[in-house]
Amino acid sequence: MGGRPSSPLDKRQQQHLRGQVDALLRNFLPCYRGQLAASVLRQISRELEPREPAGCQLIRSKKLPRVREHRGHLTQLGGHPPRWQPIFCVLRGDGRLEWFSLREEYENGGHPLGSMTLTGYTVLTSQREYLHLLDTLCPVSSGDHTQEEPDPLLEMPVTFPLFLQHPFRRHLCFSAASREAQRAWRLALQGGIRLRGTVLQRSKAPAARAFLDAVRLYRQHQGHFGGDDVTLGSDAEVTAACAASPDAADAVHAAVLAGASAGLRAFQPEKDELLTVLEKTIRPDVDQILRQRERLAGRLRVQVQGPLESCLCRKVDTQLSLVTQKLLSTMEAVLSAVQTLLAQGMDRLSRHLRGSSSGTWLRKEVYSFGEMPWDPELMQTCYREAERSQGRLGQLVVPFGFSGTRSLMFGAQDLAQQLMADSVATFLQLADECLTTALNCTQAAQQLEKVRGRVLKKFQSDSSSAQGEFIRGWLLCIFLPFVLSQREWSCKVDLLELEGDVLAVGSPALTLEGIYEDIVQGVLLQRINGELKKALRVSDVSCTLDGCSAAPWDQTGVVSSFPAGSEGFADFPLLARKVICLPGVWQLLCITSLPAASGVGSGRDFPRVFLGSAFRGECAHSVELVSFHSTLEFSASPIERFSSLFLTSPSNSNL
């Protein structure tokens, strides 16, 4: 298993694995093609629906979530025989961990000694807990144990360990120099594992949604209906997880991953062409396709409604209330922690401004506030609330074959980060609109307090909506596969009667299986919304067939075959201009942006903003480099019209 590196594969083993991957892709890609067609139909039909007023009160942050790069010296257990060796470790922005023999090798662009993507790993900081886990995963008899070399982990206690454990990939064993360094690395690695894992779930790209649906359908055809964490990671990593055995050695997983990645790359041109063709063929006939779909759904609903209701009454209703309440209490704790942290950050800004802090200190506070969503130390209080209920929730959903509580926890943490990012962006935008150079520090602080109240109201509105959407989506993920598994055989007779009518429509976007699942999902959603009404005590819970998104990130594109988006970043630099130009504070002399490096996760892929500052009366001006946590270039916000006003010297001073 994953505790030890496996031996290299011989040619026969490699050929066997290639055959396994080829067979998987032959069976999976037809599911993927069908779901691409369904996603195009869904996208076009959504465009034709009447546009409802925007429900979000907060301004959407333009800053896309990225793994925060972290680097430093560690010691690693490695080599033959294993021994602790000093290394320089780097966590890249794409969730890849690399280690070098010396810091200078990293700085000079040298090749790392080793690297590992963090998908699926778990961070442990207790040596006893890790050794207990090894005993659980790799039990050996006393006779076998005597034949092995003594484990250096057992002989040498590790003061500040960092163990990266994976169910079937090679484990990584590190040690930090201090408790503070250990904690910093733990938080950085946990953030990298989460964001690397949820890249597909966070995407709104139709192709990403189609891929996830195709994986679920493919696994259902293989007899696996329960939800789990197999969809964590990139498309290639998810495909490899479907192909590899849970007890596969590390070398086997690497070979399967390479084959899956090559197969999906080869499919990419076909996928692009297919999406273009589907758009051209579905859009002109979309009204007719939707009418035919509704007609077929009505006929099928009559046949399955009664048995479906009976199945839900007997096997779902008893636990649905308990799971709903547990999810609700978890999300209330998470969002309450986010609101508290947000309020503390806004209060800190107002307090420093009212106290006429120095310009250097104010600038530091403005940028610290803007970085709050991406600061793992600050956000840890919110993330921890999502982790607390993981065990109890897992017990509640086990009877339904659901083992994806880690994905659920990651989704809650992603939601907390997104709401914090949107709230910070909203505060900085509103503050930027109300601050002028005519205000002194006390007046500016009063304006910020008003903005604080507005932002908290917007947060409460959006967090309430997001909470309902999150709970509804995950209840579907938990119960829908179970209900489908209970009705698998009995529904086939019902579906066969309509097969000819579906084929007569002649659209790849319409399938009997898809129509049937929509019916089951609609009936299940009625029950879920009823439970949410009772739990939330509201009367406007919407019922949509498309409410299964676990993470409301507005991000297009994922790694591997899904291209990343190209939004600019402009959340908070203008507030810095206005705050530091208030009378009695200090003057911003210049601001410019440099192009970001194209390499993902490199040490130089963050846009840089030069802030020149000086107290009034000083003749020398200092220029400081401030780095933003983003892989995107800075682009000016719509309120650039104010910039010229604040690039001039204040007319009066309190200093």
N, C-alpha and C positions, 0 to 999 in steps of 0.2 A: 504494500500500500504506500501511501504518500510519505511515510517517514524516512525512507531511504531512496537514493537515486537508483534507477533500474539499469540493467545492462543494455548495451546497444542492440538493436534489432538486426537479425540477419536478413538476407535477401528474401527468403521464403516468408518470413514474418511480415516484412514490408509489403510484399506482393499481396499477401492475404488481407492486410489492413486496407490497401488500396481498393481491393475488390469489395470490402465491406462498405467503404465510403461511397464508391460508385453505385452500389446497390441502394444505399440510403438516398442518394441524390436522385436516382431514377424514380423512387417512390415519393420523395418529398417535393420535387419541383413541380409535378402536376398539381399538387395542393397549393403550391405557391402561385402558380399561374392563375388558378381559379380565384384565389383570394385577391390577387391584383385586380382582376376584373370586378370583383365585388367592391373593392375599395374605390375604384374609379366611379362606379355607379353611386356609391354612398357620397362621394365628394360632389358629384354633379347634382344629385338630388338635394344635397344640403344647400348648394348655391341657389336652387330654385325656390327654396322655402322662404316665406316672408321673414324679413329681417326684424328681429326683436331688438328693443333698446338694449344697449350695452349694460350688462349687469355688474361689471367690475367697477368698483369705485377707485381702487388704487391704480396708479400709473404702472404699466408693465415695465419692469427693469429691462434695459437693453443689454445688460451684462449677462452673458451666458454662463452657466455653471461650468467650472473647470476645476480639476484637481489642483490644489495649491502646491506648487513645487516646494520641496523640502530637501535639505541636504546637510550632511555632517558626518563626523567620524564615528564609526562603530567597530566592534569586533565581531567576526563571523566564525561559526563552527563549520569547517570544511576541510577538504583535502583527504589524502589517504596516507597514513591513518588520520582520522579527524583530529583537528586541533584548532584552537582559537587564534585567529589571525586578524591584525588591524586592517581595516578597509575604509574607504570613503564612499558613502552611500548617497544616492540621488533618487528622489521620487519625482518622476517626470509628470508633466501636465496631462499626459494621456493615460495616467494610471499604471505606468510601467516603472518598476524598481530596478535600478542599475547599481552596480558596485565596482569600484576601482581600487587598485592597490595603493594609489597615492592621490591626493587632491590635485596635484599638478597634472596628472594624466587626464583627469576630467576637464580641468581648465584649458588644457592644450588640445582638447578634442580627440583624445585617445580612445581606443576601444575598451569597453568595460570588461572586467573579468567574467562577469555574468549578468544576466538580466532576467526578469520575470514579470509578466503581467499579473495584476493583483486580483483578477476575477475569481471569485469563489473562495478566497482565502479568509481566514479568521485570525485576528491578532490576540495572542495570549501573553500576559506579563507575569505569570506565576509558573515557576519551574515545576512545582509539585503538581499543579493542574495539568501542565503539558505532559509530564511523565505518566500521570494517571490516564490521560487521553491516549497515549501510545499503548499502554497496557490494554485499554479497551479495544483499540483498533487492531492491534497486532498481538493477540494472545499467543504465548508460546509455552510449550511444556518445559518442565525443569530439565529434561534431557537435552532439548534443543538449545536452551539458554546456556548450558555449560559449553557448548561448542562455539558460541559467539565471543568475539573480543569484548572486553569490558567497555561499556558505554561511557565516554568521557563526560556526558551530562550527569551521570550518576557519581562520578569520581570528583568532579569539580563544581562546587556550588556557584551559581551565577547570581550576582547581586542585583543587576538591573536588566533582566532578560527581555527579549522581544522574539517571540516564536510566531512564525507564520505557518498556520496549519491548513491543509487542503485535503478533502476527502480522498483524492487519488493522484494528486500531483506532488512533486517533491516539496518537502518541508524546508523552511529556511529558519536558521537559528542565529540570532544576533544578541549582542549585549551592548548596552549604553554605558556611558561613563558616569552618569548621575541620574537621580530620580527625575530631575527636571527634564533632562534630555530624553529619558525613557518615555515620559508622559507626552512630550512634544512629538516624538516619533509615533507613539501609539495613536494619537489623534490624527496626525497626518496620514498614516497608513489606513486608518478606519475611513477617513474621508475619501481616499483614493479607491478603496475597495467598493464603497457605496456608489460613487459616481461612475466608476468603471462598470459596475454591475447593472446600473439602471439606465444605461445610455439608450437602449431601445424603448423602454417604458416612457422615458421623458420626451421622446420624439413625437411630433405631430405629423410627420411625413406619412402620406398614404402607403408608401412602400414598406415602411417600418411596421405600421399597423397590420398590413397584409402578411408580412413575414411572421409576426407573432401569432396571428390567427391560423396561419398555415402550420406552424409548429404544433399548436394545440390540436388541430384536426388530424395531423399526421400521427400524433401520439395516441389520440382517441382510436384511430384505425388500428393501432398496435395494441389496443386494449388498456391503455393508461388514461384514465379519466380524471384522476385527482390532480389538483394544482400543486406545483412545487417550485423550486428555485432554478429549474433548468433554463429558464429564459433570462437569467442574469448574464450579462456580457454582450459582446458584439455578435453579429449574425453568424460569423464563422465559429465563435466559441459556443454559441447555442447549438449550432448544427453538430459540432463535435461532441457536445454533451449528450445529444440524442443518439449518437453512434457508439460512443465509448461505453464500456461496461463500468459500473461504479467501482469495481475493484481493479480497474486497469492500472498498469504501471505507468510511471511518468513518461517513459519513452513511447509507450503505446499512445498515450494522450497526445504527445507532441506530433506523432506521425498522423494521427487522425485529424488533428487541428490543421496541419499543413494541407492535407488532402481536401478537407472541407473548405478551407480558404481558397485553394486553387479552383475548386469546383464552382464556388459562388462568384469568383472573379470571371471565370469563363462564361457564366450565365448572365453577367452584367450587361453586355451588349444586347442580348436577346430581351432582357427585362426592359431596357430603355426603349427598344423598338416596340415591344408589346404594349407598354404604357401609351406610346404615341398612337398606335393602331386602335387601342381600346377607347381612347379619348375621341377619335374620329368616328368610330362606329357606334358608340353608346350615346354620345350627346345628341345627335339628330333624332334618335328614337327613344329618348329617355322617358317621355311621357307614356308612350305605349308600353315600355318595359315595366314601369312602375304600376300601371293599371293591371297588367297581366300578373304581376307579383301579388298585388292586393287581392285579385280574384282567386288565385291559387291559395293564398294564405287563408282567405275566408273559408274555402272548401275544406282545407286541411284542419283548420281550427275547430270546426264542427266535430270532426272525428276524434281529435286528441284532447279536447278541453276537459271532458269528464274524467278520463283516466289520469290526466295530469293533475287535476285538482285533488283527486283522491291520493295520489302519490305524495303531494305536498303536505296534505293534512296528516298523513301517517308518519312521514319520515323527516319533514323539514320544520314544520311549524313549532314543534316543541323546543328546538334549539335555536331557532332564528332570533327569538327575543333575547336570549342570553348572549349570543354572539354580537348582536346589535348594541346591546348595552355596554359590553366590554369594549367594543371599538369606539363607541361614543365617549366613554370615560377616558380612554387612552388619548383620543384626539383633543378632548377638552383640556387635559393636562399639558399636552404638547403646545397647543395654541395659547394657553394661558402663560406658559413659560416664554413664548415668543413675544407676547404683548408686554410682559414685565420687562424683558430685556430691551425691547424697543423704547418703552417709556423711560427707562433708565438712561439710554443713550441720548434721547432728546433732552431730558432734564440736565444731563451733564453739559451739553452744548449751551443751553440757556444760562446755566449757572456760571460757566466760565465767561460768557459774554457779558453777563450782568456784573461780574467781578472785575471787568476791564483787565482780563489777563493779557499777558504779552502776546505780540503778534506770532511769535514762534509757537507758543503754547496753543493758541487758537487754531493755527493752521494744522497742528498735529491732531487736535481734537476733531476738526472737520473731516480730515481724511481717515481718522480712526473710525468715526461714525460711518463713513461711506464703506468701509471695509468690514463692518460688522457681519453681514451675511456670510462672508468668506473666511471669517476668523474661527478656526475649529475650537479654540479654547473658549471663546464667548458662547458659541452655538452649542457647546457640549451640554449645557443645562437643558436645552430644548431636546437635543437628540437622546439624552438619557431617559427622558419621560417616555419616548417611544419604545425604549428597550425594556422598561420595567415590566410591562404586561406580556412580553413575548411568550414566556413559559405558560401562563394561565390561558392565554388565547390559543396556544398550540394544543392544549388539552381539550378545549371546547370543540375544535374543528377536526380533530383526529378521526372521529367517526365518519366524517364525510370525505375522507381520503385526501384532505388538504394538508400539505406539509410545506407551504410556501410562506411561513411566518417571517422569514428573514426578508423576503421581497416586500412583504407588507410593511415591516419595520423601516426598510429603506425608503419605501414610498412615503411614509409619514415624515421621515427626516427630510426628504426632498421637498415635500410640501411646506414644512417649516422654513426651510432655507429660501424657497421661492417667495413666500409671503413676507419674510423679513426683507428680502431684496426689493420687492415691490414697495414695501412701506418706506424703506430708506430712500428709494428713488422718488417717491411721492413727497416726502418731507423736504428733500433737498430742492425739488422743483418748486413747490409752493413757497418755501422760504426764499428762494431766488426771486420769485415774482413780487414779494412784498418788501424786501430789503432794498433800501436806497442809501446813497451817501448822505442824505439829509438827516438820517437818524443817528442819534448817539447810541452808546452801548445799551443803556437802560431801555430806550425805546425799541431798539432792535430785539432785545431779549423779550419784551412784551409781545412783539409781533411773532416771535418764535413760539411763545406759549400758546398763542391763538392757533398757529399752524399745528402745534402738537395736538390740540383738541380735535382739529379736523382730521388729522391723520389717524388718530385712534378710533374715531367713528367710522372712517373708511375701512380700517383694518377689521373692526368688529363685523361690518357688513360682509366684506369679502371672505373673512375666515369662516363665518357661519355658512356661506354658500359652498365654500371649498370643503368644509367639513362634511356637509351632507353629500356632496358629490363623491368624496373620497370613500365614505362609509358605504354608499350605495354601490360604487364600483367594486369594492373588495368583497362585499356580500355576494355579488354576482360571481366573482372569481371563486369564492368558496363553495357556493351551493349549485351553480349552474352545471359544472361538470358532473357533480353527483347525481342531479336529477336526470341528466342525459344518460348516464350509465344505468340508472334504474329503468329507463324507458327504451333502452337500446333495441331489444329484440321485438318488443310489442309494437314499436313504431314503424318497423320495416314494412309490415303489411300495409299500413296506412299510406306509406310513401310510395309503394309500388303502384298503387292505383292512379297516382297523379304523374307518374314518370313520363308518360307519353305527352301529357299537356305541357310539361316543362320543356321537353325536347322540341316541341312544336314552336315555342317562342324563339328558339335559335340564338339566345344570347348567353355567352359564357358567364355573365354576371348573375344569372339566375340558376340556382341549384336547389333541388328538393331539400338537401341537407341544410343549406343556409336558411331557407324559408322556415323549416321546422324549428331550427334553433332560435330564430327570431320570435316565433310563437311562444316557445318555452320561456325565453328570456322575458317577454312581455308579461306573461302570467306571473312569473317569479318576481318581477319588478313591482307588480301590484302589491304583493305581500310585503316586500322590502319597504316600499313607501309607506305602507300602513304602519309597520313597526317604527319607521322613522318619525311618522306623525306623532305616535304615542311618546316616543323618546324625546323628541325635540319640542313637542307641543306646538307645532305649527300646522297650518292648513294649506300651505302653498308648495308642498314638495312636488316637484315635477317628475313625471314618468316618461323617460325617453329610452328608446332602444339603443342609444349610443352613449350611455352613461357609464361605460366600463373602464374609463381611463383612470388609472391609479395615481397618476402624478400630473398636475395641471401646469406643466412647463411649456412655454411657448417657444419650443426649440425645433427647428427643422434640420433633419440630417443626423446621422449617427456615424460611428466609426465603420470601417470596412466598406461595404458596398453602398452605404448611405452617406452622401456628401454632406458636409457640415454647412450650416448657414453662414451668413456674412453680415450680421447686424453690427452696427457701430456701438461704441460705448460712450455714453454721455450722461451718466447719472449725477455726478456731483461737482465737477470742476468749477462751474459758474458760481455756485454758492461760496466756494472758497474765495473767488474774486470779490464777491460783495461783502462777505464778513470781514475780510482783511482790509477792505477799503473804507470801513466805517470810520468816522472821526474818532481819533484817539487810538486807533489800532495800527494798521500798517498798510502799505501800498503794494499792490501787485504790479510788477514792472513788465513782465512778459509771460506769455504762455504759448507753447507750441507743442506739436506732437511729432514724433518720429515714427516711421513705418515699423510695424511689428515684423519680426522674423517669421518666415513661413514655416519653419520647422515646429511641429507640434510638441509642446512640452519642453522646449529647449530653455536654457537659462536666460535667453535674451529675447523671449517671445512676448514680453509684456510691453505695451506702449509706454513711453516715458514722457513725462510732462515737466518742463523746467519752470520752476517758480522762483523768480527773483524777488527779494524782499528787502525792505529797509524801513527802519523807524524814521518818522519825520525828523528832519534836522540833520540826519547822518548823511555824509557825502559818499560813503562807500556802500555799494550794494552787493549783497552776497547772492549767489545762485546755487540752488540745491536741487538735486535730482530726486524726484519722487516717482516711485514705481507703482503702477496699478496692477491689481490681480485680474488680468484679462489677457486673452490671446488675440484680442481684436484691436484695431486702430481706434484712437480717439476721434470722434466726430462731434462737431458742435451741436448743441441742442437747439430747439426752435426759439429759445429766448436769447439768441446771440445778439439781438438788437440792443440789449442792455450793455454789452461788453465795453463799448467805447466810453460809456459814462463812468465805468469803474476802473478804467485804465488810466484815468487822470488823478492827480493828487487831490485829496480831500480839501475842502475849502476851510475847514476849521479843525481844531485838535483839542483833545482833552488832556493830552500829555503835557 
